[in-house]
Amino acid sequence: MKLLIITSISEDLHVISEILEQAGVAVFSVSETIGHKTEHHNFLPDNWFGKNEDGTNALFFFCFTEDDKAIKTIELVKQYNAENNTGFPVRAFVSPVEMSSN
């Protein structure tokens, strides 16, 4: 089992939902957040959030899923970013789940 995390701008809600559906992820959660990027925090990856003093409306998707579905999601996110140079790339991460109550 993996913890799958995706961040995107709020305008990409339907895109990410479609990616998750294509990967076979049937259940996921979404939280609204505001992304900030300041010049003095050079350790943040480039283009994580657009430079905007008020912040950028963003979404935080997460779910627990099988390994193959997490891998497929990462592949689809990479494909989406390669085909759509929007200036706000979708970011996806996979983390192992060491223990579960299930």
N, C-alpha and C positions, 0 to 999 in steps of 0.2 A: 504494500500500500504506500502511496505517495501523497504528500500535500502539494497540490498544484496551486500556484499563485500567479495571477495575471493583473497587470496594471495598464490602464489606458485612459485616454481622455473620455469624458462622458458621451461625446458624440459617437463613439465606437461601440456603444452598448450592443446594438444589433449585430455588428461584425463579430464581436467576441462571442456572443450567444451562438451564432452560426458556426464559428470555429469549434466551440465546445460540443455542439450537436454533431458536427462532422467527425469529431474524435471519439464520439460515443459516450461523452460525459452527460448523463441525464439529469443530475442534480448538482447544483452549485449555489453559492451565495454571492451577493453583490453588496458592497458598501460604498457609499459616496464619500469622497475625501477631497481635500484641496492640496494640490502639489505646489511646492515652492522650490525655487532654485535661486541661490544668491551667489554672487561672484566670489565671495571669500570662502565658499565651500567647494573647492576645486576637486575634492574627492568624489563628488557625485558624478555618476556617468553622464557623458554629454547627451544632451537632448532628452534627459529623463522627463523633465517638464519644461515647457516653454518659459522663457524669461518674462515674468509678469509680476509686478509688485503685489497685486491683489491675489495672486495664486491662480492656478488653473484647475477648473472643475475636472475631477478625475474619478475613476472607478477602481475598486479593488475587488477582484473576483477571487474566490478561493473554494476549494473542494478537496475531499479525500477521494482518491481514485486508484484504479489499478495501474501498474507500471506501464503497460502498453498504451493505455489511453493518455497518460501523462506525456509519454514520448511522442505520440501522434499529435497532441496539442502543441507541443514545442515546435514540431516540424511545420504545422499549419501556421503558427505565429511567424516563424521565420519566412515562410513563403509569402504571407500577407505583407510583411514589412518590405520584402524585396520587390514586390509588385506595386506597392503604394507608398511613395515617398511623401508623406504628409507633413513631416517635420515633428510629428509626435508619434514615434514608434511605439508599438505595443511591446510590453516587456512580460516575459513569462519565466517562471522559476519552478523547479521541482526540488522538493526536500523529502528525504526518507522519513517514514514514520517508524520509530523504534518500538513503540508499544501502543496498544489499543485496548479499549474496554470490550471490544466485540469478540 
